[in-house]
Amino acid sequence: MANKVQTPDAILLHDYISGNESALQILIERHQSKIYGFIYSKIQDRTVCDDIFQDTFIKVIKTLKTKGYSEEGKFLPWVMRIASNLVIDYFRHNKKMPFQRETDEYSIFNFMTDSSLSIENQLIENQVELDVRKIVEQLPDDQKEVIKMRFYEDLSFKEISEITGVSINTALGRMRYAVINLRKIIEKNNIILTN
Amino acid sequence: MAKLYSKKRNSIKEMKPSAATISFILSYSQALKIVKVGKLTFDTLSN
């Protein structure tokens, strides 16, 4: 198993295209969390997320089997872009606005565990989290997207640039302006973000 | 930013699709055969 984990994506893809079906399973196991997490960050509905995840890999499989894949070494960004397009299609089809967060079903606080904090500190921390999320929501869409992908989804700037279809410098620039704007909003509203 | 307020590692990393979804994808992959005849492409799903 250790050897399989270290096998580069490009080699697994080559194996899969050559007929080794188990290579696909390794690729899915390796990247499922990131891809599914990305979809779930846009659509907080497990059933829809499973459908989009499934449709994403159906497209991946079809493309690979028709030998239409030519981006060796960039498997994850390629799959993420397919997932991103399917998420956009879903919102277009349902005429809903994307980037909805904080529903009864999903809240960032459900996943927070830090038993060492006192109840008071926990409340403060929760409030800080909520404040930050509210502040982020006030940013322009392009800056908000970069902030969320970088800090909430843990994507690299390279991955962000490939998913959003802009250069790395543009993604970096958006992050820079996002941080500047966050500071402006915090100063303007006298928000205290300390615990 | 001096401090990151997000708890991304706790929140996003554990998100995974259902076992049934993965199983479907792998079965689909095994069943799908794509044949090119000239300019035409035929998809066949075998059980």
gemmi code that builds the backbone of each chain (N, CA, C; Angstrom):
import gemmi

chains = {
    "A": [
        ("MET", (0.835, -1.206, 0.000), (0.000, 0.000, 0.000), (0.865, 1.249, 0.000)),
        ("ALA", (2.004, 1.165, 0.767), (2.880, 2.335, 0.849), (3.413, 2.710, -0.514)),
        ("ASN", (3.730, 1.674, -1.324), (4.239, 1.950, -2.663), (3.181, 2.622, -3.520)),
        ("LYS", (1.912, 2.152, -3.358), (0.826, 2.701, -4.163), (0.632, 4.186, -3.862)),
        ("VAL", (0.724, 4.536, -2.570), (0.516, 5.928, -2.188), (1.564, 6.821, -2.837)),
        ("GLN", (2.779, 6.291, -2.977), (3.854, 7.111, -3.521), (3.850, 7.147, -5.050)),
        ("THR", (3.071, 6.286, -5.665), (3.047, 6.281, -7.130), (2.456, 7.593, -7.641)),
        ("PRO", (3.172, 8.308, -8.516), (2.633, 9.587, -9.015), (1.326, 9.395, -9.786)),
        ("ASP", (0.513, 10.438, -9.773), (-0.769, 10.396, -10.480), (-0.582, 10.041, -11.953)),
        ("ALA", (0.443, 10.618, -12.568), (0.647, 10.423, -14.009), (0.843, 8.948, -14.337)),
        ("ILE", (1.569, 8.238, -13.465), (1.819, 6.806, -13.714), (0.529, 6.008, -13.501)),
        ("LEU", (-0.214, 6.368, -12.453), (-1.493, 5.686, -12.216), (-2.446, 5.906, -13.396)),
        ("LEU", (-2.444, 7.128, -13.921), (-3.304, 7.425, -15.074), (-2.893, 6.585, -16.279)),
        ("HIS", (-1.594, 6.484, -16.472), (-1.079, 5.673, -17.581), (-1.493, 4.219, -17.404)),
        ("ASP", (-1.380, 3.725, -16.157), (-1.787, 2.339, -15.859), (-3.277, 2.147, -16.146)),
        ("TYR", (-4.064, 3.134, -15.709), (-5.516, 3.025, -15.889), (-5.883, 3.004, -17.369)),
        ("ILE", (-5.266, 3.911, -18.120), (-5.547, 3.973, -19.563), (-5.116, 2.666, -20.237)),
        ("SER", (-4.082, 2.026, -19.662), (-3.617, 0.750, -20.223), (-4.492, -0.426, -19.813)),
        ("GLY", (-5.472, -0.175, -18.941), (-6.414, -1.249, -18.598), (-6.387, -1.685, -17.145)),
        ("ASN", (-5.530, -1.078, -16.322), (-5.469, -1.456, -14.909), (-6.535, -0.679, -14.118)),
        ("GLU", (-7.667, -1.315, -13.885), (-8.794, -0.627, -13.235), (-8.483, -0.225, -11.790)),
        ("SER", (-7.621, -0.978, -11.127), (-7.346, -0.672, -9.714), (-6.627, 0.676, -9.560)),
        ("ALA", (-5.980, 1.136, -10.635), (-5.295, 2.440, -10.569), (-6.305, 3.564, -10.317)),
        ("LEU", (-7.504, 3.409, -10.899), (-8.538, 4.428, -10.685), (-8.965, 4.478, -9.220)),
        ("GLN", (-9.063, 3.292, -8.614), (-9.457, 3.233, -7.204), (-8.433, 3.979, -6.331)),
        ("ILE", (-7.163, 3.799, -6.638), (-6.115, 4.491, -5.861), (-6.239, 6.002, -6.050)),
        ("LEU", (-6.468, 6.411, -7.299), (-6.602, 7.853, -7.572), (-7.799, 8.438, -6.824)),
        ("ILE", (-8.915, 7.702, -6.820), (-10.112, 8.198, -6.129), (-9.846, 8.282, -4.626)),
        ("GLU", (-9.271, 7.219, -4.068), (-8.984, 7.224, -2.620), (-8.041, 8.367, -2.256)),
        ("ARG", (-7.102, 8.635, -3.135), (-6.111, 9.682, -2.859), (-6.735, 11.084, -2.861)),
        ("HIS", (-7.649, 11.317, -3.781), (-8.131, 12.691, -3.981), (-9.593, 12.919, -3.578)),
        ("GLN", (-10.293, 11.870, -3.146), (-11.734, 12.001, -2.899), (-12.061, 13.082, -1.864)),
        ("SER", (-11.232, 13.143, -0.832), (-11.527, 14.088, 0.245), (-11.470, 15.532, -0.256)),
        ("LYS", (-10.440, 15.832, -1.040), (-10.275, 17.200, -1.543), (-11.390, 17.555, -2.534)),
        ("ILE", (-11.694, 16.621, -3.426), (-12.703, 16.894, -4.448), (-14.092, 17.005, -3.802)),
        ("TYR", (-14.391, 16.058, -2.917), (-15.714, 16.072, -2.278), (-15.846, 17.290, -1.358)),
        ("GLY", (-14.771, 17.599, -0.648), (-14.781, 18.777, 0.228), (-15.026, 20.045, -0.560)),
        ("PHE", (-14.424, 20.118, -1.739), (-14.623, 21.281, -2.609), (-16.087, 21.396, -3.023)),
        ("ILE", (-16.669, 20.260, -3.445), (-18.080, 20.283, -3.872), (-18.973, 20.642, -2.689)),
        ("TYR", (-18.666, 20.048, -1.529), (-19.507, 20.283, -0.350), (-19.410, 21.723, 0.145)),
        ("SER", (-18.268, 22.344, -0.110), (-18.126, 23.751, 0.305), (-19.061, 24.658, -0.490)),
        ("LYS", (-19.491, 24.185, -1.676), (-20.406, 24.975, -2.511), (-21.860, 24.557, -2.293)),
        ("ILE", (-22.067, 23.254, -2.104), (-23.443, 22.742, -1.989), (-23.532, 21.903, -0.718)),
        ("GLN", (-24.208, 22.412, 0.273), (-24.261, 21.682, 1.545), (-25.420, 20.675, 1.542)),
        ("ASP", (-25.355, 19.788, 0.600), (-26.362, 18.733, 0.506), (-25.638, 17.459, 0.061)),
        ("ARG", (-25.593, 16.511, 0.977), (-24.816, 15.291, 0.741), (-25.260, 14.536, -0.520)),
        ("THR", (-26.563, 14.474, -0.736), (-27.085, 13.716, -1.883), (-26.637, 14.361, -3.185)),
        ("VAL", (-26.785, 15.686, -3.262), (-26.375, 16.403, -4.475), (-24.867, 16.292, -4.654)),
        ("CYS", (-24.132, 16.400, -3.550), (-22.670, 16.306, -3.628), (-22.240, 14.946, -4.166)),
        ("ASP", (-22.887, 13.885, -3.672), (-22.567, 12.543, -4.172), (-22.844, 12.453, -5.668)),
        ("ASP", (-23.971, 13.037, -6.110), (-24.318, 13.017, -7.538), (-23.258, 13.749, -8.361)),
        ("ILE", (-22.839, 14.922, -7.874), (-21.858, 15.705, -8.634), (-20.499, 15.015, -8.626)),
        ("PHE", (-20.137, 14.439, -7.491), (-18.883, 13.684, -7.415), (-18.912, 12.536, -8.429)),
        ("GLN", (-20.055, 11.845, -8.471), (-20.225, 10.722, -9.405), (-20.135, 11.200, -10.854)),
        ("ASP", (-20.850, 12.275, -11.171), (-20.837, 12.810, -12.541), (-19.429, 13.272, -12.935)),
        ("THR", (-18.723, 13.827, -11.957), (-17.350, 14.276, -12.223), (-16.504, 13.098, -12.693)),
        ("PHE", (-16.594, 11.987, -11.960), (-15.748, 10.845, -12.323), (-16.256, 10.113, -13.562)),
        ("ILE", (-17.540, 10.216, -13.843), (-18.027, 9.643, -15.101), (-17.375, 10.391, -16.275)),
        ("LYS", (-17.298, 11.721, -16.149), (-16.631, 12.509, -17.201), (-15.142, 12.154, -17.270)),
        ("VAL", (-14.532, 12.011, -16.088), (-13.104, 11.666, -16.041), (-12.870, 10.329, -16.745)),
        ("ILE", (-13.687, 9.338, -16.389), (-13.517, 7.990, -16.955), (-13.704, 8.009, -18.469)),
        ("LYS", (-14.762, 8.700, -18.916), (-15.017, 8.766, -20.363), (-13.855, 9.424, -21.095)),
        ("THR", (-13.359, 10.527, -20.521), (-12.251, 11.237, -21.173), (-11.006, 10.363, -21.224)),
        ("LEU", (-10.727, 9.681, -20.108), (-9.531, 8.840, -20.068), (-9.658, 7.675, -21.044)),
        ("LYS", (-10.856, 7.067, -21.100), (-11.027, 5.890, -21.963), (-11.058, 6.244, -23.450)),
        ("THR", (-11.393, 7.508, -23.744), (-11.329, 7.909, -25.160), (-9.970, 8.523, -25.482)),
        ("LYS", (-9.046, 8.378, -24.547), (-7.669, 8.887, -24.704), (-7.657, 10.397, -24.935)),
        ("GLY", (-8.624, 11.072, -24.310), (-8.733, 12.519, -24.512), (-7.985, 13.339, -23.484)),
        ("TYR", (-7.305, 12.648, -22.564), (-6.628, 13.380, -21.491), (-5.188, 13.673, -21.895)),
        ("SER", (-4.795, 14.940, -21.736), (-3.427, 15.270, -22.148), (-2.708, 16.166, -21.150)),
        ("GLU", (-3.258, 16.249, -19.946), (-2.630, 17.146, -18.963), (-1.869, 16.343, -17.912)),
        ("GLU", (-0.907, 15.579, -18.324), (-0.187, 14.725, -17.386), (0.448, 15.549, -16.278)),
        ("GLY", (0.310, 15.054, -15.068), (0.905, 15.748, -13.922), (-0.027, 16.747, -13.282)),
        ("LYS", (-1.200, 16.968, -13.888), (-2.143, 17.942, -13.330), (-3.504, 17.296, -13.142)),
        ("PHE", (-3.494, 16.077, -12.663), (-4.756, 15.333, -12.560), (-5.756, 16.019, -11.639)),
        ("LEU", (-5.312, 16.344, -10.411), (-6.257, 16.911, -9.439), (-6.872, 18.237, -9.909)),
        ("PRO", (-6.060, 19.216, -10.366), (-6.671, 20.455, -10.861), (-7.651, 20.212, -12.008)),
        ("TRP", (-7.314, 19.238, -12.850), (-8.207, 18.913, -13.977), (-9.549, 18.395, -13.457)),
        ("VAL", (-9.498, 17.465, -12.506), (-10.740, 16.914, -11.947), (-11.507, 18.007, -11.198)),
        ("MET", (-10.777, 18.849, -10.471), (-11.424, 19.930, -9.709), (-12.139, 20.896, -10.654)),
        ("ARG", (-11.523, 21.122, -11.817), (-12.147, 22.030, -12.787), (-13.451, 21.423, -13.316)),
        ("ILE", (-13.414, 20.104, -13.566), (-14.641, 19.421, -14.016), (-15.709, 19.547, -12.927)),
        ("ALA", (-15.314, 19.285, -11.674), (-16.265, 19.378, -10.554), (-16.811, 20.799, -10.438)),
        ("SER", (-15.917, 21.776, -10.575), (-16.314, 23.180, -10.474), (-17.348, 23.523, -11.550)),
        ("ASN", (-17.111, 23.058, -12.777), (-18.054, 23.322, -13.870), (-19.404, 22.659, -13.607)),
        ("LEU", (-19.374, 21.451, -13.031), (-20.631, 20.761, -12.728), (-21.394, 21.463, -11.608)),
        ("VAL", (-20.657, 22.032, -10.650), (-21.298, 22.804, -9.582), (-21.986, 24.036, -10.178)),
        ("ILE", (-21.282, 24.712, -11.101), (-21.863, 25.892, -11.772), (-23.115, 25.485, -12.536)),
        ("ASP", (-23.019, 24.347, -13.256), (-24.185, 23.846, -14.002), (-25.359, 23.591, -13.058)),
        ("TYR", (-25.046, 23.024, -11.881), (-26.107, 22.722, -10.907), (-26.823, 24.011, -10.482)),
        ("PHE", (-26.049, 25.048, -10.188), (-26.666, 26.303, -9.755), (-27.425, 26.982, -10.894)),
        ("ARG", (-26.860, 26.883, -12.098), (-27.564, 27.454, -13.257), (-28.898, 26.755, -13.442)),
        ("HIS", (-28.857, 25.429, -13.335), (-30.066, 24.642, -13.553), (-31.110, 24.951, -12.491)),
        ("ASN", (-30.667, 25.155, -11.258), (-31.602, 25.406, -10.163), (-31.828, 26.887, -9.896)),
        ("LYS", (-31.112, 27.719, -10.691), (-31.220, 29.172, -10.559), (-31.011, 29.645, -9.123)),
        ("LYS", (-30.005, 29.068, -8.504), (-29.670, 29.486, -7.144), (-28.320, 30.165, -7.165)),
        ("MET", (-28.068, 30.971, -6.165), (-26.762, 31.597, -6.047), (-25.797, 30.632, -5.358)),
        ("PRO", (-24.571, 30.488, -5.874), (-23.610, 29.608, -5.220), (-23.059, 30.205, -3.930)),
        ("PHE", (-22.187, 29.496, -3.324), (-21.470, 29.900, -2.103), (-22.400, 30.090, -0.904)),
        ("GLN", (-23.486, 29.322, -0.872), (-24.298, 29.349, 0.347), (-23.597, 28.530, 1.417)),
        ("ARG", (-23.597, 29.058, 2.607), (-22.953, 28.343, 3.709), (-23.816, 28.432, 4.951)),
        ("GLU", (-23.362, 27.768, 5.989), (-24.018, 27.831, 7.297), (-25.495, 27.449, 7.235)),
        ("THR", (-25.741, 26.182, 7.000), (-27.119, 25.701, 7.067), (-27.270, 24.885, 8.353)),
        ("ASP", (-28.510, 24.429, 8.610), (-28.722, 23.590, 9.790), (-27.929, 22.299, 9.677)),
        ("GLU", (-27.798, 21.841, 8.427), (-27.118, 20.565, 8.226), (-25.603, 20.680, 8.384)),
        ("TYR", (-25.072, 21.823, 7.945), (-23.617, 21.988, 7.955), (-23.221, 23.295, 8.607)),
        ("SER", (-22.395, 23.179, 9.588), (-21.823, 24.368, 10.196), (-20.391, 24.053, 10.531)),
        ("ILE", (-19.541, 25.011, 10.313), (-18.115, 24.824, 10.595), (-17.903, 24.434, 12.057)),
        ("PHE", (-18.806, 24.904, 12.921), (-18.617, 24.665, 14.352), (-18.873, 23.205, 14.744)),
        ("ASN", (-19.595, 22.474, 13.887), (-19.832, 21.065, 14.188), (-18.538, 20.261, 14.178)),
        ("PHE", (-17.550, 20.781, 13.473), (-16.329, 20.020, 13.281), (-15.198, 20.518, 14.186)),
        ("MET", (-15.495, 21.526, 14.994), (-14.452, 22.087, 15.859), (-14.373, 21.299, 17.158)),
        ("THR", (-13.194, 20.867, 17.492), (-13.012, 20.185, 18.773), (-11.784, 20.759, 19.462)),
        ("ASP", (-11.973, 21.343, 20.608), (-10.865, 21.838, 21.418), (-11.332, 21.849, 22.873)),
        ("SER", (-11.214, 20.694, 23.510), (-11.756, 20.547, 24.857), (-10.955, 21.316, 25.897)),
        ("SER", (-9.750, 21.773, 25.541), (-8.921, 22.472, 26.525), (-9.450, 23.890, 26.802)),
        ("LEU", (-10.275, 24.408, 25.914), (-10.787, 25.761, 26.118), (-11.940, 25.763, 27.118)),
        ("SER", (-12.026, 26.848, 27.890), (-13.165, 26.997, 28.786), (-14.403, 27.312, 27.946)),
        ("ILE", (-15.567, 27.202, 28.587), (-16.808, 27.486, 27.860), (-16.809, 28.931, 27.363)),
        ("GLU", (-16.334, 29.822, 28.226), (-16.291, 31.238, 27.840), (-15.387, 31.440, 26.626)),
        ("ASN", (-14.202, 30.813, 26.700), (-13.274, 30.943, 25.573), (-13.830, 30.300, 24.305)),
        ("GLN", (-14.567, 29.227, 24.531), (-15.191, 28.569, 23.371), (-16.202, 29.500, 22.714)),
        ("LEU", (-17.004, 30.166, 23.576), (-17.998, 31.096, 23.040), (-17.326, 32.225, 22.281)),
        ("ILE", (-16.231, 32.727, 22.883), (-15.507, 33.821, 22.228), (-14.950, 33.343, 20.894)),
        ("GLU", (-14.367, 32.161, 20.924), (-13.771, 31.640, 19.690), (-14.834, 31.443, 18.611)),
        ("ASN", (-15.975, 30.908, 19.034), (-17.080, 30.730, 18.083), (-17.506, 32.068, 17.484)),
        ("GLN", (-17.558, 33.076, 18.346), (-17.975, 34.396, 17.882), (-16.952, 34.964, 16.894)),
        ("VAL", (-15.668, 34.740, 17.217), (-14.609, 35.226, 16.318), (-14.728, 34.536, 14.962)),
        ("GLU", (-14.943, 33.215, 15.018), (-15.111, 32.463, 13.765), (-16.269, 33.025, 12.935)),
        ("LEU", (-17.355, 33.248, 13.621), (-18.559, 33.754, 12.951), (-18.307, 35.137, 12.364)),
        ("ASP", (-17.631, 35.983, 13.161), (-17.322, 37.340, 12.692), (-16.454, 37.286, 11.433)),
        ("VAL", (-15.432, 36.417, 11.477), (-14.520, 36.328, 10.327), (-15.282, 35.870, 9.095)),
        ("ARG", (-16.151, 34.887, 9.297), (-16.915, 34.379, 8.152), (-17.838, 35.468, 7.590)),
        ("LYS", (-18.436, 36.253, 8.494), (-19.308, 37.334, 8.032), (-18.507, 38.391, 7.274)),
        ("ILE", (-17.320, 38.681, 7.797), (-16.473, 39.689, 7.139), (-16.069, 39.200, 5.750)),
        ("VAL", (-15.692, 37.907, 5.685), (-15.277, 37.335, 4.389), (-16.423, 37.444, 3.373)),
        ("GLU", (-17.658, 37.255, 3.854), (-18.817, 37.315, 2.959), (-19.002, 38.700, 2.336)),
        ("GLN", (-18.427, 39.729, 2.986), (-18.581, 41.087, 2.460), (-17.606, 41.393, 1.319)),
        ("LEU", (-16.628, 40.513, 1.116), (-15.630, 40.761, 0.065), (-16.246, 40.584, -1.320)),
        ("PRO", (-15.637, 41.210, -2.331), (-16.084, 40.940, -3.713), (-15.936, 39.444, -4.024)),
        ("ASP", (-16.760, 38.941, -4.939), (-16.820, 37.500, -5.196), (-15.465, 36.877, -5.529)),
        ("ASP", (-14.676, 37.558, -6.389), (-13.407, 36.943, -6.799), (-12.446, 36.824, -5.616)),
        ("GLN", (-12.446, 37.834, -4.739), (-11.562, 37.792, -3.565), (-12.065, 36.776, -2.545)),
        ("LYS", (-13.382, 36.727, -2.391), (-13.990, 35.784, -1.440), (-13.666, 34.340, -1.860)),
        ("GLU", (-13.732, 34.105, -3.161), (-13.471, 32.764, -3.678), (-12.045, 32.319, -3.357)),
        ("VAL", (-11.086, 33.227, -3.558), (-9.682, 32.889, -3.285), (-9.482, 32.623, -1.794)),
        ("ILE", (-10.071, 33.471, -0.949), (-9.936, 33.298, 0.504), (-10.479, 31.933, 0.928)),
        ("LYS", (-11.645, 31.597, 0.425), (-12.274, 30.335, 0.824), (-11.476, 29.134, 0.325)),
        ("MET", (-11.036, 29.210, -0.924), (-10.277, 28.081, -1.478), (-8.954, 27.901, -0.733)),
        ("ARG", (-8.307, 29.033, -0.396), (-6.988, 28.943, 0.252), (-7.098, 28.528, 1.722)),
        ("PHE", (-7.990, 29.190, 2.466), (-8.019, 28.975, 3.915), (-9.012, 27.907, 4.357)),
        ("TYR", (-10.126, 27.781, 3.680), (-11.117, 26.800, 4.114), (-10.965, 25.467, 3.386)),
        ("GLU", (-10.451, 25.510, 2.163), (-10.323, 24.269, 1.405), (-8.878, 23.830, 1.243)),
        ("ASP", (-7.953, 24.657, 1.746), (-6.539, 24.289, 1.797), (-5.931, 24.029, 0.413)),
        ("LEU", (-6.379, 24.760, -0.587), (-5.830, 24.586, -1.931), (-4.614, 25.497, -2.110)),
        ("SER", (-3.669, 25.052, -2.925), (-2.504, 25.888, -3.209), (-2.904, 26.967, -4.223)),
        ("PHE", (-2.071, 28.006, -4.345), (-2.377, 29.058, -5.316), (-2.345, 28.499, -6.737)),
        ("LYS", (-1.500, 27.506, -6.946), (-1.429, 26.881, -8.273), (-2.785, 26.209, -8.588)),
        ("GLU", (-3.284, 25.476, -7.599), (-4.567, 24.796, -7.797), (-5.697, 25.815, -7.966)),
        ("ILE", (-5.666, 26.884, -7.150), (-6.701, 27.924, -7.246), (-6.690, 28.545, -8.638)),
        ("SER", (-5.471, 28.844, -9.126), (-5.386, 29.500, -10.431), (-5.922, 28.593, -11.534)),
        ("GLU", (-5.664, 27.282, -11.402), (-6.121, 26.356, -12.443), (-7.639, 26.142, -12.381)),
        ("ILE", (-8.186, 26.132, -11.165), (-9.634, 25.916, -11.030), (-10.406, 27.148, -11.501)),
        ("THR", (-9.896, 28.340, -11.128), (-10.635, 29.557, -11.465), (-10.295, 30.086, -12.860)),
        ("GLY", (-9.261, 29.486, -13.474), (-8.909, 29.892, -14.831), (-8.189, 31.223, -14.927)),
        ("VAL", (-7.470, 31.591, -13.842), (-6.666, 32.815, -13.895), (-5.207, 32.456, -13.610)),
        ("SER", (-4.298, 33.417, -13.822), (-2.890, 33.136, -13.555), (-2.641, 33.107, -12.047)),
        ("ILE", (-1.501, 32.507, -11.670), (-1.147, 32.461, -10.237), (-1.005, 33.882, -9.703)),
        ("ASN", (-0.410, 34.777, -10.515), (-0.224, 36.157, -10.065), (-1.566, 36.845, -9.799)),
        ("THR", (-2.536, 36.555, -10.637), (-3.873, 37.139, -10.420), (-4.477, 36.608, -9.126)),
        ("ALA", (-4.330, 35.281, -8.909), (-4.858, 34.687, -7.671), (-4.172, 35.306, -6.451)),
        ("LEU", (-2.842, 35.471, -6.556), (-2.083, 36.088, -5.448), (-2.535, 37.534, -5.224)),
        ("GLY", (-2.766, 38.224, -6.338), (-3.213, 39.616, -6.247), (-4.566, 39.721, -5.574)),
        ("ARG", (-5.459, 38.787, -5.938), (-6.791, 38.790, -5.324), (-6.693, 38.524, -3.830)),
        ("MET", (-5.792, 37.612, -3.454), (-5.599, 37.330, -2.031), (-5.088, 38.583, -1.307)),
        ("ARG", (-4.154, 39.270, -1.949), (-3.573, 40.464, -1.325), (-4.662, 41.517, -1.082)),
        ("TYR", (-5.466, 41.756, -2.113), (-6.541, 42.742, -1.963), (-7.595, 42.265, -0.963)),
        ("ALA", (-7.808, 40.944, -0.930), (-8.775, 40.403, 0.027), (-8.323, 40.684, 1.458)),
        ("VAL", (-7.034, 40.451, 1.730), (-6.502, 40.688, 3.087), (-6.571, 42.179, 3.424)),
        ("ILE", (-6.208, 43.027, 2.438), (-6.278, 44.482, 2.668), (-7.721, 44.889, 2.977)),
        ("ASN", (-8.652, 44.365, 2.191), (-10.061, 44.716, 2.395), (-10.599, 44.186, 3.722)),
        ("LEU", (-10.143, 42.980, 4.102), (-10.558, 42.432, 5.399), (-10.116, 43.361, 6.524)),
        ("ARG", (-8.858, 43.821, 6.442), (-8.345, 44.731, 7.482), (-9.150, 46.037, 7.523)),
        ("LYS", (-9.511, 46.528, 6.319), (-10.292, 47.776, 6.258), (-11.643, 47.589, 6.939)),
        ("ILE", (-12.295, 46.454, 6.623), (-13.625, 46.185, 7.209), (-13.508, 46.069, 8.723)),
        ("ILE", (-12.453, 45.363, 9.183), (-12.260, 45.168, 10.629), (-12.037, 46.519, 11.314)),
        ("GLU", (-11.190, 47.374, 10.705), (-10.906, 48.685, 11.316), (-12.138, 49.581, 11.290)),
        ("LYS", (-12.834, 49.557, 10.162), (-14.004, 50.424, 10.003), (-15.087, 50.094, 11.027)),
        ("ASN", (-15.265, 48.805, 11.300), (-16.338, 48.382, 12.204), (-15.865, 48.143, 13.645)),
        ("ASN", (-14.590, 48.463, 13.893), (-14.015, 48.263, 15.235), (-14.265, 46.844, 15.767)),
        ("ILE", (-14.003, 45.868, 14.905), (-14.230, 44.475, 15.314), (-12.975, 43.958, 16.033)),
        ("ILE", (-13.186, 43.317, 17.167), (-12.055, 42.752, 17.915), (-12.042, 41.244, 17.692)),
        ("LEU", (-10.931, 40.774, 17.114), (-10.829, 39.347, 16.803), (-9.737, 38.717, 17.663)),
        ("THR", (-9.985, 38.682, 18.945), (-9.015, 38.040, 19.845), (-9.746, 37.138, 20.807)),
        ("ASN", (-9.013, 36.171, 21.335), (-9.605, 35.239, 22.294), (-8.794, 35.302, 23.588)),
    ],
    "B": [
        ("MET", (-1.873, 37.538, 7.358), (-2.694, 37.388, 8.560), (-1.866, 36.673, 9.628)),
        ("ALA", (-1.785, 37.262, 10.777), (-0.977, 36.683, 11.834), (-1.587, 35.391, 12.359)),
        ("LYS", (-2.889, 35.320, 12.364), (-3.564, 34.139, 12.907), (-4.639, 33.668, 11.948)),
        ("LEU", (-4.669, 32.375, 11.732), (-5.725, 31.830, 10.887), (-6.894, 31.437, 11.776)),
        ("TYR", (-8.054, 31.936, 11.441), (-9.218, 31.662, 12.277), (-9.996, 30.455, 11.795)),
        ("SER", (-9.730, 30.055, 10.573), (-10.504, 28.938, 10.037), (-10.020, 27.621, 10.629)),
        ("LYS", (-10.933, 26.676, 10.708), (-10.591, 25.331, 11.192), (-10.679, 24.369, 10.023)),
        ("LYS", (-10.019, 24.736, 8.929), (-10.207, 23.978, 7.703), (-9.789, 22.520, 7.827)),
        ("ARG", (-8.711, 22.257, 8.550), (-8.214, 20.886, 8.589), (-9.205, 19.968, 9.292)),
        ("ASN", (-9.925, 20.505, 10.256), (-10.914, 19.686, 10.948), (-12.192, 19.559, 10.137)),
        ("SER", (-12.478, 20.546, 9.313), (-13.786, 20.583, 8.680), (-13.827, 19.898, 7.333)),
        ("ILE", (-12.870, 20.198, 6.474), (-12.981, 19.749, 5.094), (-12.352, 18.371, 4.893)),
        ("LYS", (-11.294, 18.075, 5.613), (-10.511, 16.882, 5.319), (-11.319, 15.593, 5.459)),
        ("GLU", (-12.304, 15.591, 6.337), (-13.028, 14.352, 6.596), (-14.178, 14.128, 5.616)),
        ("MET", (-14.408, 15.090, 4.723), (-15.526, 14.949, 3.811), (-15.211, 13.895, 2.747)),
        ("LYS", (-16.066, 12.896, 2.688), (-15.857, 11.841, 1.693), (-17.201, 11.437, 1.089)),
        ("PRO", (-17.186, 10.992, -0.163), (-18.446, 10.523, -0.760), (-18.860, 9.196, -0.132)),
        ("SER", (-20.108, 8.825, -0.341), (-20.597, 7.573, 0.235), (-19.926, 6.379, -0.454)),
        ("ALA", (-19.899, 5.262, 0.270), (-19.288, 4.048, -0.285), (-20.026, 3.608, -1.542)),
        ("ALA", (-21.339, 3.824, -1.557), (-22.135, 3.426, -2.728), (-21.719, 4.218, -3.966)),
        ("THR", (-21.401, 5.500, -3.761), (-20.973, 6.338, -4.889), (-19.656, 5.829, -5.470)),
        ("ILE", (-18.709, 5.548, -4.586), (-17.403, 5.042, -5.035), (-17.589, 3.707, -5.755)),
        ("SER", (-18.420, 2.856, -5.157), (-18.660, 1.538, -5.740), (-19.260, 1.669, -7.147)),
        ("PHE", (-20.213, 2.612, -7.296), (-20.829, 2.826, -8.608), (-19.781, 3.272, -9.628)),
        ("ILE", (-18.942, 4.217, -9.229), (-17.927, 4.754, -10.156), (-16.992, 3.637, -10.628)),
        ("LEU", (-16.548, 2.815, -9.688), (-15.606, 1.739, -10.045), (-16.297, 0.689, -10.942)),
        ("SER", (-17.552, 0.387, -10.625), (-18.297, -0.579, -11.455), (-18.524, -0.007, -12.854)),
        ("TYR", (-18.865, 1.293, -12.894), (-19.090, 1.961, -14.185), (-17.828, 1.904, -15.034)),
        ("SER", (-16.710, 2.175, -14.375), (-15.436, 2.182, -15.089), (-15.131, 0.807, -15.676)),
        ("GLN", (-15.419, -0.245, -14.858), (-15.140, -1.604, -15.338), (-16.068, -1.992, -16.485)),
        ("ALA", (-17.317, -1.501, -16.418), (-18.309, -1.914, -17.415), (-18.193, -1.136, -18.727)),
        ("LEU", (-17.635, 0.082, -18.646), (-17.625, 0.948, -19.833), (-16.544, 0.546, -20.843)),
        ("LYS", (-16.996, 0.356, -22.045), (-16.055, 0.107, -23.140), (-16.327, 1.152, -24.218)),
        ("ILE", (-15.302, 1.800, -24.685), (-15.466, 2.820, -25.723), (-14.720, 2.378, -26.980)),
        ("VAL", (-15.474, 2.310, -28.062), (-14.890, 1.857, -29.327), (-15.008, 2.977, -30.350)),
        ("LYS", (-13.905, 3.274, -31.007), (-13.920, 4.284, -32.060), (-13.935, 3.601, -33.419)),
        ("VAL", (-14.918, 3.983, -34.216), (-14.990, 3.458, -35.591), (-14.996, 4.671, -36.515)),
        ("GLY", (-13.887, 4.897, -37.173), (-13.771, 6.098, -38.005), (-13.914, 7.335, -37.146)),
        ("LYS", (-14.877, 8.183, -37.502), (-15.088, 9.395, -36.726), (-16.121, 9.191, -35.616)),
        ("LEU", (-16.701, 8.007, -35.585), (-17.750, 7.746, -34.590), (-17.170, 7.074, -33.343)),
        ("THR", (-17.781, 7.403, -32.202), (-17.374, 6.782, -30.943), (-18.579, 6.079, -30.328)),
        ("PHE", (-18.409, 4.816, -29.988), (-19.503, 4.046, -29.400), (-19.172, 3.700, -27.955)),
        ("ASP", (-20.131, 4.024, -27.064), (-20.002, 3.645, -25.653), (-20.835, 2.395, -25.425)),
        ("THR", (-20.256, 1.395, -24.785), (-21.049, 0.224, -24.409), (-20.836, -0.079, -22.940)),
        ("LEU", (-21.943, -0.376, -22.260), (-21.867, -0.761, -20.846), (-22.212, -2.232, -20.742)),
        ("SER", (-21.247, -3.024, -20.338), (-21.504, -4.465, -20.204), (-21.670, -4.821, -18.733)),
        ("ASN", (-22.561, -5.750, -18.463), (-22.795, -6.145, -17.070), (-21.678, -7.065, -16.575)),
    ],
}
model = gemmi.Model(1)
for chain_id, residues in chains.items():
    chain = gemmi.Chain(chain_id)
    for i, (resn, *xyz) in enumerate(residues, 1):
        res = gemmi.Residue()
        res.name, res.seqid = resn, gemmi.SeqId(i, " ")
        for name, pos in zip(("N", "CA", "C"), xyz):
            atom = gemmi.Atom()
            atom.name, atom.element = name, gemmi.Element(name[0])
            atom.pos, atom.b_iso = gemmi.Position(*pos), 0.0
            res.add_atom(atom)
        chain.add_residue(res)
    model.add_chain(chain)
structure = gemmi.Structure()
structure.add_model(model)
structure.setup_entities()
